[in-house]
Amino acid sequence: MTTEFALGDIVQMRKTHPCGSDTWTVIRVGADIKIRCCGCSRIVMMDRADFTKRMKKVVGHSEEPVRGTNEEE
């Protein structure tokens, strides 16, 4: 089972984050995947194999371009 995800997609992970949220935004795609918690904005980076194992499903697709991780919100 391959679940397609792209930059800016909202994904649901199998375990909840300590802040209580289980949804994350994909902010970098490559050999490593970088995701940002939708609850507390914490950023986590993991390899693609680990990410696909921990991801439950894609909740939503992005319609607008994603800002870089170095920019202030």
Secondary structure, 3 states (H helix, E strand, C coil): CCCCCCCCCEEEECCCCCCCCCEEEEEECCCEEEEEECCCCCEEEEEHHHHHHHEEEEEECCCCCCCCCCCCC
